[in-house]
Amino acid sequence: MHSRDEDDRGAAPGQPPATARVLAMLRAVAAGRAELVCSCEPDLFIDGLCCCDQYTAHQLARRGLIRPHTPGVLGQRVRAELTAIGHAVLSASPLSVTADRVVATTGRRAVTAGYAAR
């Protein structure tokens, strides 16, 4: 059985750990590719598809990293946006290196598993 403290290891107080999955979800929201369903536990959709990790999506919303861009009625999908906290988590993570930063620092574009890093 996991306690709440164990789930938050390695994170800023009150924030989810900045795992690769969390960062990918935040990047999708930042890129305008995500929607939230307006509810007390907002579900996250990315590129029109239901996100596979709704627990983490709920945590991101509950902890104030993402929010609806505009108000909506219960059950309506609206565009998601990052909050100031979400931007801070995304920009502070060493896993959120963009291709532009890699090119600037190494002179080469980073490629992972056949895909250029974004």
C-alpha positions as CSV (number, residue, x, y, z in Angstrom):
1,M,0.0,0.0,0.0
2,H,1.4,3.4,-1.0
3,S,1.0,6.4,1.2
4,R,0.5,9.9,-0.3
5,D,4.1,10.8,0.8
6,E,5.5,7.9,-1.1
7,D,3.7,9.0,-4.3
8,D,5.2,12.5,-4.0
9,R,8.9,11.5,-3.6
10,G,11.2,13.6,-5.7
11,A,8.7,16.4,-6.2
12,A,8.3,19.9,-4.9
13,P,6.0,19.9,-1.9
14,G,2.5,19.4,-3.1
15,Q,3.4,18.7,-6.7
16,P,3.5,15.4,-8.6
17,P,6.9,14.0,-9.5
18,A,8.1,15.3,-12.8
19,T,8.2,12.0,-14.5
20,A,8.7,11.6,-18.3
21,R,4.9,10.9,-18.6
22,V,4.0,14.1,-16.6
23,L,6.3,16.2,-18.7
24,A,4.9,14.7,-21.9
25,M,1.4,15.6,-20.8
26,L,2.5,19.1,-19.9
27,R,4.2,19.5,-23.3
28,A,1.0,18.4,-25.0
29,V,-1.0,21.0,-23.0
30,A,1.6,23.7,-23.8
31,A,1.5,22.9,-27.5
32,G,-2.3,23.3,-27.6
33,R,-3.0,19.6,-28.3
34,A,-5.0,18.9,-25.1
35,E,-8.5,19.3,-23.9
36,L,-10.1,18.8,-20.5
37,V,-13.6,17.6,-19.8
38,C,-15.3,20.1,-17.4
39,S,-16.0,18.3,-14.2
40,C,-14.7,18.0,-10.6
41,E,-12.3,15.3,-11.9
42,P,-11.5,16.6,-15.4
43,D,-10.5,14.0,-17.9
44,L,-7.6,14.8,-20.3
45,F,-7.8,14.3,-24.1
46,I,-4.7,14.6,-26.2
47,D,-5.0,14.9,-30.0
48,G,-8.6,14.0,-29.6
49,L,-7.9,10.7,-27.8
50,C,-8.6,10.0,-24.2
51,C,-5.3,10.1,-22.2
52,C,-4.3,6.6,-21.0
53,D,-3.3,7.9,-17.5
54,Q,-6.3,9.7,-16.1
55,Y,-5.1,9.4,-12.5
56,T,-2.1,11.6,-13.4
57,A,-4.3,14.0,-15.5
58,H,-6.5,14.4,-12.4
59,Q,-3.5,15.0,-10.2
60,L,-2.2,17.7,-12.7
61,A,-5.5,19.5,-12.5
62,R,-6.0,19.1,-8.8
63,R,-2.6,20.4,-8.0
64,G,-2.9,23.4,-10.3
65,L,-0.6,22.6,-13.2
66,I,-3.3,22.5,-15.8
67,R,-6.7,24.1,-16.1
68,P,-9.5,24.7,-18.7
69,H,-8.6,27.6,-21.0
70,T,-12.3,28.8,-21.0
71,P,-15.2,28.0,-18.8
72,G,-17.5,25.2,-20.0
73,V,-20.6,23.4,-19.0
74,L,-20.4,20.1,-17.1
75,G,-19.2,17.4,-19.4
76,Q,-18.0,19.8,-22.2
77,R,-14.5,19.5,-23.6
78,V,-12.5,22.7,-23.7
79,R,-8.9,23.5,-24.5
80,A,-6.5,22.9,-21.6
81,E,-3.8,25.3,-20.7
82,L,-0.8,25.3,-18.4
83,T,-0.9,27.4,-15.2
84,A,2.1,29.4,-14.0
85,I,3.0,26.4,-11.8
86,G,2.7,24.1,-14.8
87,H,5.0,26.3,-16.9
88,A,7.5,26.3,-14.0
89,V,7.6,22.5,-13.6
90,L,8.0,22.1,-17.4
91,S,10.8,24.6,-17.7
92,A,12.6,23.5,-14.6
93,S,12.9,19.8,-15.6
94,P,16.1,18.5,-17.2
95,L,13.9,16.1,-19.2
96,S,12.2,19.0,-21.0
97,V,15.2,19.8,-23.2
98,T,14.0,21.1,-26.6
99,A,15.7,20.4,-29.9
100,D,16.6,24.1,-30.2
101,R,18.5,23.9,-26.9
102,V,20.4,20.8,-28.0
103,V,21.3,22.4,-31.3
104,A,22.5,25.6,-29.5
105,T,24.6,23.7,-27.0
106,T,26.0,20.8,-29.1
107,G,25.5,21.8,-32.7
108,R,23.5,18.6,-33.4
109,R,19.8,17.9,-33.3
110,A,19.0,15.2,-30.7
111,V,17.3,12.1,-32.1
112,T,15.7,9.4,-29.9
113,A,14.2,6.2,-31.3
114,G,14.1,7.7,-34.8
115,Y,12.2,10.8,-33.8
116,A,13.7,14.3,-33.4
117,A,13.4,15.7,-29.9
118,R,10.9,18.6,-29.6
